[in-house]
Amino acid sequence: MTISVVRTRPWPFARHLLEMLAAMVVGMAALAPFWTPSRVDVSALWMATTMSVAMAVWMGYRGHSHTAIAEMTTAMYAPFLVLLIPWWAGLIPGPAVLLGGHLLMLPAMALAMLHRADEYAGGHVHEPRTGLLARWPTALALLITVDMLVEPAALAPWKLLVLAFAYLTIGAVRRTLGPRAVLIRQVAAMAVYLGLFLAAVLAGPVLSVWLVGLGWLAHAGWDCWHFRRNEVVPRAFAEWCGVVDAVIGVSVLAYAVTL
């Protein structure tokens, strides 16, 4: 371990830790609707999973090695697994497993980071493996959709009309609907969303929620297309819109599961 690197560059080390903790919180909030209270061991492992998935995605985006991601994921599960042994033996209560697992997770993460101090606090900069996340648009999108993450809910079908006309309207104002193939794609997408809107209006109450959720989630892919091609809308807007659409889509679908 090159602990001296941490002493000389404490902020990069701390920043990586804070980023992973933030990702873990987002993971728990986003996946919580799919979890219902159950046995202590099932609950503990589910919470570790929600945190690990989000953290692994973020670490991958930040350019960390697969080995480092695997080590950090192990740090997520290890505290719970250690405490579950005395719980299975009837030596400690369930709340001690859940609370202790979260508390022990922090030193476990710190040890995993110290094991690769050069990677977490070294002078080099990790370049993201994809340019899909440009920081501030994503952060802004998560801030304005935090209520959807915490409390999933249905959206009215008419809100799909926003998705149908948004890019066409912005493209017309910015005069970025050329060449002809770009305009054709935008009109085709509008037609698809108008059809989805009509289907959601005519569908039953449960199916309507599913159609709306899938429509918003699919639009996140449409946003990704525009981001990568730098087409029609500014890339920052495409990123922001993609995150918003993905969060709303997942939230609505999570609500649909409870119906």
GUNU-892984 format. One record per residue: residue in one letter; x negated, y, z of N, C-alpha, C in turn. Coordinates in Angstrom, 2 decimals. Each point is the difference from the previous one (the first is absolute). Layout:
! GUNU-892984
{r A,{X,Y,Z},{X,Y,Z},{X,Y,Z}}
...
! end
This chain:
! GUNU-892984
{r M,{-0.83,-1.20,0.00},{0.83,1.20,0.00},{-0.87,1.25,0.00}}
{r T,{0.31,0.93,-0.84},{-0.75,1.25,-0.06},{0.77,1.06,0.76}}
{r I,{0.01,-0.14,1.35},{0.78,0.92,0.83},{-0.55,1.41,-0.10}}
{r S,{-1.29,0.15,-0.28},{-0.58,1.34,-0.11},{0.68,0.81,-1.09}}
{r V,{0.50,-0.68,-1.02},{0.71,0.70,-1.08},{1.24,0.66,0.55}}
{r V,{0.68,-0.69,0.93},{1.21,0.56,0.60},{-0.34,1.23,0.83}}
{r R,{-1.12,-0.03,0.69},{-0.38,1.15,0.81},{-0.29,1.23,-0.87}}
{r T,{-0.59,-0.22,-1.14},{-0.35,1.13,-0.86},{1.16,0.44,-0.88}}
{r R,{0.94,-0.91,-0.27},{1.15,0.35,-0.85},{1.29,-0.49,0.67}}
{r P,{0.36,0.59,1.15},{1.18,-0.48,0.73},{1.32,0.30,-0.71}}
{r W,{0.07,1.12,-0.75},{1.27,0.35,-0.62},{0.44,-0.98,-1.08}}
{r P,{-0.86,-0.40,-0.96},{0.44,-1.00,-0.97},{0.48,-1.28,0.66}}
{r F,{-0.69,-0.42,1.06},{0.40,-1.21,0.72},{1.39,0.20,0.62}}
{r A,{0.20,1.12,0.68},{1.28,0.28,0.63},{1.10,0.17,-1.04}}
{r R,{-0.34,0.64,-1.13},{0.99,0.22,-1.05},{0.52,-1.32,-0.55}}
{r H,{-0.91,-0.96,-0.23},{0.43,-1.30,-0.48},{0.95,-0.66,0.99}}
{r L,{-0.32,0.11,1.28},{0.86,-0.60,1.02},{1.37,0.65,0.02}}
{r L,{0.03,1.33,-0.06},{1.28,0.72,0.01},{0.83,-0.32,-1.24}}
{r E,{-0.65,-0.12,-1.14},{0.72,-0.35,-1.23},{0.65,-1.37,0.11}}
{r M,{-0.74,-0.96,0.55},{0.55,-1.35,0.15},{1.14,-0.03,1.00}}
{r L,{-0.14,0.76,1.08},{1.08,0.07,0.99},{1.25,0.60,-0.61}}
{r A,{-0.17,1.06,-0.82},{1.15,0.61,-0.67},{0.67,-0.99,-0.95}}
{r A,{-0.82,-0.76,-0.73},{0.55,-1.00,-0.92},{0.77,-1.07,0.76}}
{r M,{-0.50,-0.39,1.16},{0.67,-1.00,0.82},{1.37,0.48,0.46}}
{r V,{0.08,1.28,0.40},{1.27,0.56,0.43},{1.00,0.02,-1.15}}
{r V,{-0.48,0.39,-1.18},{0.87,0.00,-1.18},{0.48,-1.42,-0.31}}
{r G,{-0.89,-0.97,0.12},{0.38,-1.38,-0.25},{1.07,-0.48,0.95}}
{r M,{-0.15,0.31,1.27},{1.02,-0.41,0.97},{1.34,0.67,-0.28}}
{r A,{-0.04,1.29,-0.35},{1.24,0.72,-0.26},{0.70,-0.50,-1.26}}
{r A,{-0.79,-0.29,-1.03},{0.58,-0.42,-1.28},{0.55,-1.42,0.06}}
{r L,{-0.66,-0.88,0.74},{0.42,-1.40,0.03},{0.86,-0.36,1.19}}
{r A,{0.17,0.93,0.93},{0.81,-0.27,1.19},{1.43,-0.43,-0.33}}
{r P,{0.64,0.58,-1.05},{1.38,-0.41,-0.30},{0.13,-1.48,-0.33}}
{r F,{-1.08,-0.66,-0.39},{0.07,-1.40,-0.35},{-0.21,-0.90,1.21}}
{r W,{-0.15,0.60,1.20},{-0.29,-0.78,1.20},{1.11,0.17,1.00}}
{r T,{0.42,-1.10,0.61},{0.95,0.02,1.09},{-0.66,-0.65,1.22}}
{r P,{0.28,0.53,1.19},{-0.64,-0.56,1.21},{0.15,-1.50,0.08}}
{r S,{-1.07,-0.67,0.31},{-0.01,-1.46,0.04},{-0.92,-0.43,1.13}}
{r R,{-0.50,-1.23,-0.10},{-0.96,-0.48,0.99},{-1.21,0.91,0.06}}
{r V,{-0.64,0.00,1.16},{-1.16,0.87,0.19},{-1.09,-0.31,-1.00}}
{r D,{-0.28,-1.28,-0.24},{-1.08,-0.35,-0.92},{0.32,0.41,-1.43}}
{r V,{1.27,-0.18,-0.40},{0.39,0.41,-1.35},{-0.07,1.51,-0.14}}
{r S,{0.49,0.72,1.01},{-0.03,1.46,-0.03},{-1.43,0.52,-0.06}}
{r A,{-0.88,-0.58,0.80},{-1.39,0.45,0.04},{-0.68,-0.19,-1.35}}
{r L,{0.20,-1.15,-0.60},{-0.65,-0.27,-1.28},{0.61,0.84,-1.12}}
{r W,{1.31,0.26,0.10},{0.63,0.86,-1.01},{-0.54,1.42,0.08}}
{r M,{-0.14,0.53,1.22},{-0.56,1.35,0.14},{-1.43,0.06,-0.51}}
{r A,{-0.78,-1.03,0.28},{-1.37,-0.03,-0.51},{0.00,-0.02,-1.52}}
{r T,{0.97,-0.70,-0.58},{0.08,-0.09,-1.46},{0.36,1.35,-0.62}}
{r T,{0.99,0.70,0.58},{0.40,1.30,-0.56},{-1.15,0.98,0.03}}
{r M,{-0.78,-0.03,1.07},{-1.13,0.91,0.09},{-1.12,-0.41,-0.94}}
{r S,{-0.23,-1.30,-0.13},{-1.10,-0.50,-0.82},{0.23,0.27,-1.48}}
{r V,{1.24,-0.17,-0.45},{0.31,0.20,-1.42},{-0.30,1.44,-0.41}}
{r A,{0.54,0.96,0.76},{-0.21,1.41,-0.34},{-1.47,0.38,0.11}}
{r M,{-0.65,-0.50,1.05},{-1.42,0.32,0.20},{-0.86,-0.57,-1.13}}
{r A,{0.30,-1.23,-0.43},{-0.77,-0.63,-1.06},{0.17,0.75,-1.32}}
{r V,{1.23,0.44,-0.27},{0.25,0.78,-1.22},{-0.81,1.29,0.02}}
{r W,{0.01,0.68,1.15},{-0.74,1.25,0.09},{-1.50,-0.23,-0.12}}
{r M,{-0.51,-1.04,0.67},{-1.44,-0.28,-0.08},{-0.40,-0.33,-1.44}}
{r G,{0.86,-0.73,-0.69},{-0.29,-0.30,-1.40},{-0.04,1.24,-0.84}}
{r Y,{0.93,0.91,0.24},{0.02,1.28,-0.71},{-1.27,0.80,0.29}}
{r R,{-0.46,-0.04,1.24},{-1.19,0.77,0.40},{-1.29,-0.64,-0.48}}
{r G,{0.09,-1.17,-0.61},{-1.18,-0.60,-0.58},{-0.78,-0.93,0.90}}
{r H,{0.59,-0.46,1.10},{-0.71,-0.91,0.89},{-0.11,-1.39,-0.62}}
{r S,{-0.98,-0.74,0.43},{-0.22,-1.35,-0.52},{1.08,-0.95,0.50}}
{r H,{0.18,-1.10,-0.73},{0.98,-1.01,0.42},{-0.38,-0.59,1.35}}
{r T,{-1.29,-0.15,0.24},{-0.44,-0.55,1.28},{0.37,0.93,1.15}}
{r A,{-0.20,1.30,-0.19},{0.35,0.97,1.03},{1.50,-0.01,0.27}}
{r I,{0.81,-0.13,-1.06},{1.45,-0.05,0.16},{0.39,-1.26,0.78}}
{r A,{-0.63,-1.12,-0.32},{0.29,-1.25,0.70},{-0.37,0.11,1.48}}
{r E,{-1.12,0.60,0.28},{-0.43,0.17,1.40},{0.97,0.89,0.77}}
{r M,{0.45,1.08,-0.61},{0.91,0.90,0.69},{1.36,-0.65,0.19}}
{r T,{0.42,-0.80,-0.96},{1.26,-0.72,0.16},{-0.09,-0.98,1.16}}
{r T,{-1.14,-0.66,0.13},{-0.20,-0.90,1.14},{0.09,0.76,1.31}}
{r A,{-0.51,1.23,0.01},{0.08,0.82,1.21},{1.44,0.35,0.35}}
{r M,{0.89,-0.01,-0.99},{1.41,0.26,0.26},{0.67,-1.18,0.72}}
{r Y,{-0.33,-1.20,-0.43},{0.65,-1.19,0.53},{-0.65,-0.54,1.27}}
{r A,{-1.31,0.14,0.11},{-0.73,-0.64,1.10},{0.53,0.34,1.39}}
{r P,{0.26,1.28,0.32},{0.49,0.30,1.36},{1.31,-0.71,0.33}}
{r F,{0.92,-0.04,-0.96},{1.28,-0.68,0.25},{-0.21,-1.49,0.19}}
{r L,{-0.85,-0.59,-0.84},{-0.23,-1.44,0.09},{-0.65,-0.37,1.34}}
{r V,{-0.90,0.85,0.45},{-0.66,-0.26,1.29},{1.01,0.04,1.13}}
{r L,{0.90,0.98,-0.02},{0.97,0.16,1.08},{1.15,-1.00,-0.09}}
{r L,{0.26,-0.51,-1.20},{1.08,-0.97,-0.14},{-0.33,-1.33,0.68}}
{r I,{-1.27,-0.31,0.11},{-0.39,-1.26,0.65},{0.48,-0.05,1.45}}
{r P,{-0.30,1.01,0.85},{0.55,-0.04,1.36},{1.52,0.17,0.04}}
{r W,{0.57,0.68,-1.02},{1.47,0.11,-0.03},{0.64,-1.36,-0.26}}
{r W,{-0.56,-0.74,-0.95},{0.52,-1.34,-0.25},{-0.13,-0.89,1.25}}
{r A,{-1.02,0.26,0.80},{-0.21,-0.79,1.22},{0.86,0.51,1.15}}
{r G,{0.76,1.08,-0.23},{0.87,0.54,1.04},{-0.72,0.81,1.04}}
{r L,{-1.20,0.51,-0.31},{-0.81,0.73,0.98},{0.23,1.50,-0.03}}
{r I,{0.45,0.54,-1.12},{0.24,1.44,-0.09},{1.35,0.24,-0.67}}
{r P,{0.65,1.13,0.30},{1.30,0.29,-0.62},{-0.14,0.49,-1.43}}
{r G,{1.10,-0.04,-0.73},{0.00,0.42,-1.39},{-0.43,1.44,-0.22}}
{r P,{0.52,0.97,0.78},{-0.41,1.39,-0.21},{-1.50,0.20,0.10}}
{r A,{-0.66,-0.81,0.84},{-1.46,0.13,0.13},{-0.70,-0.37,-1.29}}
{r V,{0.57,-0.96,-0.74},{-0.58,-0.40,-1.28},{0.11,1.13,-1.01}}
{r L,{1.20,0.59,-0.09},{0.23,1.05,-1.00},{-0.78,1.27,0.32}}
{r L,{0.05,0.43,1.26},{-0.73,1.20,0.38},{-1.51,-0.23,-0.04}}
{r G,{-0.43,-1.13,0.58},{-1.43,-0.29,0.02},{-0.58,-0.19,-1.38}}
{r G,{0.77,-0.60,-0.90},{-0.49,-0.20,-1.36},{-0.29,1.31,-0.70}}
{r H,{0.89,0.98,0.18},{-0.22,1.30,-0.62},{-1.19,0.73,0.63}}
{r L,{-0.13,-0.10,1.31},{-1.11,0.70,0.66},{-1.35,-0.62,-0.36}}
{r L,{-0.05,-1.34,-0.03},{-1.26,-0.67,-0.32},{-0.37,0.13,-1.47}}
{r M,{0.98,0.36,-0.81},{-0.26,0.13,-1.43},{-0.99,1.12,-0.28}}
{r L,{0.06,1.07,0.78},{-0.90,1.14,-0.23},{-1.47,-0.37,0.19}}
{r P,{-0.38,-0.62,1.13},{-1.41,-0.41,0.11},{-0.38,-1.07,-1.02}}
{r A,{0.96,-0.85,-0.39},{-0.30,-1.02,-1.01},{-0.31,0.67,-1.34}}
{r M,{0.75,1.02,-0.35},{-0.26,0.74,-1.22},{-1.35,0.71,0.07}}
{r A,{-0.28,0.59,1.16},{-1.28,0.71,0.16},{-1.18,-0.95,-0.17}}
{r L,{0.13,-1.21,0.55},{-1.09,-0.98,-0.15},{-0.18,-0.39,-1.46}}
{r A,{1.11,-0.19,-0.70},{-0.09,-0.34,-1.42},{-0.66,1.13,-0.79}}
{r M,{0.29,1.22,0.37},{-0.61,1.14,-0.69},{-1.48,0.13,0.34}}
{r L,{-0.35,-0.24,1.26},{-1.41,0.08,0.40},{-0.82,-1.09,-0.70}}
{r H,{0.65,-1.13,-0.27},{-0.69,-1.08,-0.70},{-0.43,0.44,-1.39}}
{r R,{0.75,0.95,-0.58},{-0.32,0.54,-1.33},{-0.11,1.53,0.11}}
{r A,{-0.80,0.44,0.94},{-0.12,1.43,0.26},{-0.43,0.77,-1.24}}
{r D,{-0.90,-0.57,-0.79},{-0.46,0.69,-1.21},{1.16,0.26,-0.97}}
{r E,{0.95,-0.93,-0.02},{1.12,0.13,-0.93},{1.00,1.04,0.49}}
{r Y,{0.21,0.07,1.29},{1.01,0.91,0.55},{-0.54,1.39,0.33}}
{r A,{-1.30,0.11,0.25},{-0.54,1.30,0.40},{-1.25,0.38,-0.78}}
{r G,{-0.31,-0.75,-1.03},{-1.20,0.29,-0.77},{0.13,1.27,-0.81}}
{r G,{-1.12,0.38,-0.58},{-0.03,1.24,-0.75},{0.73,-0.08,-1.33}}
{r H,{0.18,-1.24,-0.52},{0.66,-0.12,-1.29},{1.50,0.23,0.16}}
{r V,{0.65,0.33,-1.10},{1.43,0.26,0.01},{0.70,-1.13,-0.73}}
{r H,{1.06,-0.53,0.62},{0.78,-1.03,-0.65},{0.91,0.62,-1.05}}
{r E,{-0.16,-0.40,-1.22},{0.88,0.48,-1.05},{1.20,-0.93,-0.09}}
{r P,{1.22,0.55,-0.02},{1.17,-0.85,-0.12},{-0.06,-0.86,-1.24}}
{r R,{0.56,-1.20,0.10},{-0.01,-0.91,-1.14},{1.03,0.40,-1.05}}
{r T,{0.88,0.89,0.36},{0.97,0.49,-0.95},{0.24,1.47,0.26}}
{r G,{0.27,0.73,-1.06},{0.28,1.41,0.20},{1.45,0.27,0.28}}
{r L,{0.77,-1.00,0.40},{1.43,0.16,0.16},{0.35,0.92,1.16}}
{r L,{-0.84,0.05,1.02},{0.30,0.82,1.16},{-0.97,1.17,0.07}}
{r A,{0.48,1.20,-0.14},{-0.86,1.18,0.00},{0.16,0.80,1.28}}
{r R,{0.30,-0.65,1.08},{0.04,0.55,1.36},{1.22,0.87,0.26}}
{r W,{-0.05,1.29,-0.33},{1.05,0.88,0.50},{1.39,-0.30,-0.56}}
{r P,{0.18,-0.36,-1.28},{1.36,-0.33,-0.44},{0.57,-1.21,0.73}}
{r T,{-0.85,-1.00,0.25},{0.46,-1.18,0.73},{0.34,0.36,1.44}}
{r A,{-0.86,0.77,0.65},{0.26,0.40,1.38},{1.30,0.78,0.10}}
{r L,{0.21,0.92,-0.94},{1.23,0.79,0.00},{1.22,-0.88,-0.22}}
{r A,{-0.12,-0.96,-0.92},{1.11,-0.89,-0.29},{0.37,-0.84,1.23}}
{r L,{-1.00,-0.48,0.71},{0.27,-0.81,1.20},{0.63,0.84,1.11}}
{r L,{-0.42,1.26,0.08},{0.56,0.87,1.04},{1.49,0.26,-0.23}}
{r I,{0.38,0.22,-1.26},{1.40,0.35,-0.26},{0.90,-1.22,-0.06}}
{r T,{-0.58,-1.20,-0.01},{0.82,-1.22,-0.04},{-0.14,-0.82,1.27}}
{r V,{-0.60,0.59,1.05},{-0.22,-0.77,1.22},{1.32,-0.47,0.60}}
{r D,{1.07,0.79,-0.17},{1.29,-0.42,0.55},{0.52,-1.24,-0.70}}
{r M,{-0.30,-0.14,-1.30},{0.42,-1.20,-0.73},{-0.79,-1.22,0.46}}
{r L,{-1.24,0.22,0.41},{-0.81,-1.09,0.51},{0.50,-0.48,1.35}}
{r V,{0.38,0.96,0.84},{0.43,-0.34,1.36},{1.43,-0.52,0.03}}
{r E,{0.88,0.63,-0.78},{1.40,-0.39,0.00},{0.48,-0.22,-1.44}}
{r P,{-0.18,-1.20,-0.53},{0.48,-0.30,-1.36},{1.49,0.28,-0.14}}
{r A,{0.38,0.49,-1.15},{1.40,0.33,-0.25},{0.28,-0.11,-1.49}}
{r A,{1.30,-0.05,-0.32},{0.41,-0.06,-1.39},{0.02,1.40,-0.60}}
{r L,{-0.13,0.06,-1.31},{0.12,1.26,-0.73},{1.18,-0.10,-0.96}}
{r A,{0.66,1.11,-0.21},{1.12,0.02,-0.94},{-0.49,-0.25,-1.42}}
{r P,{0.77,-0.75,-0.80},{-0.42,-0.29,-1.38},{-0.28,1.24,-0.83}}
{r W,{0.72,1.10,0.26},{-0.19,1.19,-0.84},{-1.42,0.54,0.08}}
{r K,{-0.73,-0.32,1.06},{-1.37,0.49,0.12},{-0.94,-0.64,-1.02}}
{r L,{0.47,-1.09,-0.64},{-0.78,-0.58,-1.09},{-0.09,0.96,-1.18}}
{r L,{0.95,0.95,-0.08},{-0.03,0.97,-1.10},{-1.25,0.88,0.09}}
{r V,{-0.51,0.20,1.21},{-1.24,0.75,0.15},{-1.12,-0.69,-0.75}}
{r L,{-0.04,-1.33,0.15},{-1.03,-0.79,-0.68},{0.21,-0.01,-1.51}}
{r A,{1.25,0.10,-0.42},{0.30,-0.06,-1.43},{-0.49,1.25,-0.73}}
{r F,{0.12,1.16,0.64},{-0.27,1.25,-0.71},{-1.26,0.73,0.45}}
{r A,{-0.64,-0.44,1.07},{-1.12,0.76,0.57},{-1.13,0.21,-1.01}}
{r Y,{-0.48,-1.11,-0.57},{-1.16,0.13,-0.89},{0.35,0.71,-1.30}}
{r L,{1.19,-0.23,-0.50},{0.42,0.70,-1.21},{0.07,1.50,0.25}}
{r T,{0.54,0.39,1.14},{0.13,1.42,0.32},{-1.36,0.66,0.17}}
{r I,{-0.87,-0.66,0.77},{-1.34,0.56,0.24},{-0.78,0.07,-1.30}}
{r G,{0.12,-1.06,-0.80},{-0.70,-0.03,-1.28},{0.47,1.09,-0.94}}
{r A,{1.32,0.26,0.03},{0.53,1.05,-0.88},{-0.52,1.37,0.44}}
{r V,{-0.03,0.25,1.30},{-0.49,1.27,0.51},{-1.48,0.18,-0.29}}
{r R,{-0.76,-1.09,0.16},{-1.45,0.09,-0.21},{-0.39,-0.20,-1.47}}
{r R,{0.97,-0.36,-0.82},{-0.24,-0.26,-1.42},{-1.03,-1.11,-0.19}}
{r T,{0.21,-1.08,0.75},{-0.93,-1.14,-0.06},{0.71,-1.28,-0.44}}
{r L,{1.08,0.15,-0.78},{0.73,-1.18,-0.45},{-0.47,-0.49,-1.37}}
{r G,{-1.04,0.57,-0.51},{-0.58,-0.47,-1.26},{-1.23,-0.83,0.28}}
{r P,{-0.40,-0.87,-0.93},{0.60,-0.25,-1.31},{1.34,-0.74,0.08}}
{r R,{0.52,-0.37,-1.12},{1.34,-0.56,-0.08},{0.17,-1.24,0.87}}
{r A,{-1.05,-0.84,0.09},{0.11,-1.23,0.80},{0.26,0.32,1.47}}
{r V,{-0.56,1.09,0.49},{0.22,0.40,1.39},{1.46,0.35,0.22}}
{r L,{0.57,0.77,-0.92},{1.41,0.39,0.11},{0.91,-1.23,-0.06}}
{r I,{-0.33,-0.92,-0.89},{0.82,-1.22,-0.12},{-0.02,-0.78,1.30}}
{r R,{-1.16,-0.13,0.63},{-0.09,-0.73,1.26},{0.84,0.67,1.09}}
{r Q,{-0.04,1.33,0.03},{0.75,0.73,1.03},{1.50,-0.15,-0.20}}
{r V,{0.44,0.06,-1.25},{1.43,-0.16,-0.28},{0.44,-1.43,0.33}}
{r A,{-0.85,-0.97,-0.31},{0.34,-1.40,0.30},{0.11,-0.20,1.51}}
{r A,{-0.93,0.58,0.75},{0.04,-0.12,1.46},{1.26,0.66,0.56}}
{r M,{0.37,1.15,-0.57},{1.23,0.67,0.43},{1.21,-0.89,-0.23}}
{r A,{0.05,-0.65,-1.16},{1.12,-0.88,-0.32},{0.07,-1.18,0.97}}
{r V,{-1.14,-0.55,0.33},{-0.04,-1.12,0.95},{0.54,0.42,1.36}}
{r Y,{-0.38,1.16,0.48},{0.45,0.44,1.31},{1.45,0.45,-0.01}}
{r L,{0.47,0.51,-1.11},{1.43,0.29,-0.10},{0.81,-1.29,0.06}}
{r G,{-0.50,-1.02,-0.67},{0.67,-1.31,0.06},{-0.03,-0.58,1.41}}
{r L,{-1.15,0.16,0.68},{-0.11,-0.50,1.37},{0.93,0.76,0.93}}
{r F,{0.14,1.29,-0.24},{0.92,0.82,0.80},{1.44,-0.50,-0.16}}
{r L,{0.41,-0.23,-1.22},{1.36,-0.49,-0.25},{0.22,-1.36,0.63}}
{r A,{-1.02,-0.87,-0.11},{0.12,-1.33,0.59},{0.14,0.09,1.52}}
{r A,{-0.76,0.91,0.61},{0.07,0.15,1.46},{1.34,0.55,0.44}}
{r V,{0.57,0.91,-0.80},{1.31,0.57,0.32},{1.09,-1.07,-0.07}}
{r L,{-0.09,-0.86,-1.01},{1.04,-1.01,-0.21},{-0.20,-1.25,0.85}}
{r A,{-1.19,-0.19,0.54},{-0.28,-1.21,0.77},{0.63,0.09,1.39}}
{r G,{0.04,-1.13,0.66},{0.49,-0.04,1.37},{-0.93,0.73,0.93}}
{r P,{0.41,0.20,1.25},{-0.81,0.81,0.94},{-1.38,-0.58,0.28}}
{r V,{-0.12,-1.32,0.07},{-1.29,-0.61,0.29},{-0.90,0.01,-1.23}}
{r L,{0.54,-0.45,-1.14},{-0.79,-0.03,-1.23},{-0.44,1.40,-0.40}}
{r S,{0.84,0.99,0.27},{-0.35,1.38,-0.33},{-1.26,0.44,0.74}}
{r V,{-0.10,-0.34,1.27},{-1.19,0.36,0.78},{-1.24,-0.65,-0.59}}
{r W,{0.12,-1.28,-0.37},{-1.14,-0.70,-0.61},{-0.42,0.66,-1.31}}
{r L,{0.96,0.37,-0.84},{-0.33,0.62,-1.28},{-0.68,1.36,0.20}}
{r V,{0.49,0.76,0.95},{-0.61,1.31,0.26},{-1.43,-0.18,0.51}}
{r G,{-0.20,-0.94,0.93},{-1.35,-0.24,0.53},{-0.97,-0.46,-1.08}}
{r L,{0.46,-0.92,-0.84},{-0.87,-0.49,-1.07},{-0.30,1.11,-1.01}}
{r G,{0.98,0.88,-0.23},{-0.21,1.10,-0.93},{-1.08,0.95,0.49}}
{r W,{0.03,0.33,1.28},{-1.03,0.89,0.55},{-1.36,-0.67,0.01}}
{r L,{-0.03,-1.27,0.33},{-1.27,-0.71,0.03},{-0.59,-0.11,-1.40}}
{r A,{0.84,-0.27,-0.98},{-0.48,-0.10,-1.38},{-0.53,1.34,-0.49}}
{r H,{0.60,1.08,0.46},{-0.46,1.31,-0.43},{-1.40,0.31,0.53}}
{r A,{-0.37,-0.63,1.11},{-1.37,0.17,0.50},{-1.00,-0.54,-1.02}}
{r G,{0.38,-1.08,-0.67},{-0.85,-0.52,-1.07},{-0.06,0.94,-1.18}}
{r W,{1.10,0.65,-0.30},{0.06,1.00,-1.08},{-0.91,1.18,0.35}}
{r D,{0.01,0.39,1.26},{-0.89,1.06,0.46},{-1.46,-0.40,-0.17}}
{r C,{-0.30,-1.24,0.34},{-1.37,-0.50,-0.12},{-0.47,0.05,-1.45}}
{r W,{0.89,-0.35,-0.92},{-0.31,0.07,-1.43},{-0.41,1.43,-0.39}}
{r H,{0.78,0.97,0.44},{-0.30,1.38,-0.34},{-1.27,0.49,0.68}}
{r F,{-0.24,-0.47,1.21},{-1.22,0.41,0.69},{-1.23,-0.49,-0.76}}
{r R,{0.02,-1.25,-0.40},{-1.17,-0.57,-0.68},{-0.21,0.60,-1.38}}
{r R,{1.07,0.35,-0.66},{-0.13,0.56,-1.35},{-0.10,1.53,0.03}}
{r N,{0.21,0.59,1.18},{-0.02,1.46,0.13},{0.93,0.62,-1.04}}
{r E,{1.25,-0.43,0.04},{0.95,0.32,-1.05},{1.26,0.66,0.56}}
{r V,{0.51,0.97,-0.71},{1.27,0.69,0.27},{-0.06,0.90,1.23}}
{r V,{-0.36,-0.58,1.17},{-0.02,0.77,1.25},{-1.42,0.07,0.55}}
{r P,{-0.29,0.96,0.88},{-1.33,0.04,0.63},{-0.26,-1.29,0.76}}
{r R,{-1.24,-0.43,0.04},{-0.34,-1.26,0.66},{0.34,0.05,1.48}}
{r A,{-0.19,1.14,0.64},{0.33,0.11,1.42},{1.49,-0.23,0.22}}
{r F,{0.84,0.51,-0.91},{1.44,-0.21,0.13},{0.35,-1.47,-0.19}}
{r A,{-0.63,-0.65,-0.99},{0.27,-1.42,-0.24},{-0.37,-0.84,1.22}}
{r E,{-1.12,0.35,0.63},{-0.41,-0.73,1.21},{1.00,0.21,1.12}}
{r W,{0.35,1.27,0.24},{0.96,0.33,1.05},{1.33,-0.71,-0.23}}
{r C,{0.47,0.09,-1.23},{1.28,-0.61,-0.34},{-0.06,-1.52,0.14}}
{r G,{-1.13,-0.59,-0.38},{-0.14,-1.45,0.10},{0.09,-0.48,1.43}}
{r V,{-0.65,0.70,0.92},{0.05,-0.40,1.41},{1.40,0.21,0.56}}
{r V,{0.61,1.13,-0.31},{1.37,0.26,0.47},{0.95,-1.07,-0.50}}
{r D,{-0.08,-0.30,-1.30},{0.91,-1.00,-0.58},{-0.22,-1.38,0.60}}
{r A,{-1.26,-0.35,0.23},{-0.30,-1.32,0.58},{0.55,-0.10,1.42}}
{r V,{-0.21,1.03,0.79},{0.50,-0.02,1.39},{1.52,-0.08,0.01}}
{r I,{0.65,0.82,-0.81},{1.47,-0.01,-0.04},{0.50,-1.36,-0.48}}
{r G,{-0.63,-0.53,-1.04},{0.43,-1.30,-0.51},{-0.11,-1.10,1.03}}
{r V,{-1.13,-0.07,0.67},{-0.20,-1.02,1.04},{0.97,0.20,1.14}}
{r S,{0.23,1.25,0.39},{0.92,0.28,1.10},{1.42,-0.42,-0.33}}
{r V,{0.45,0.34,-1.20},{1.36,-0.37,-0.40},{0.16,-1.52,-0.08}}
{r L,{-1.01,-0.67,-0.53},{0.05,-1.46,-0.08},{-0.03,-0.63,1.38}}
{r A,{-0.76,0.60,0.92},{-0.02,-0.50,1.37},{1.37,0.14,0.63}}
{r Y,{0.67,1.09,-0.30},{1.37,0.18,0.50},{0.95,-1.01,-0.64}}
{r A,{-0.21,-0.28,-1.29},{0.87,-0.95,-0.71},{-0.11,-1.39,0.62}}
{r V,{-1.19,-0.36,0.51},{-0.17,-1.32,0.61},{0.88,-0.16,1.22}}
{r T,{0.30,1.10,0.68},{0.81,-0.08,1.23},{1.49,-0.06,-0.27}}
{r L,{0.43,0.20,-1.23},{1.43,0.01,-0.32},{0.57,-1.41,-0.06}}
! end
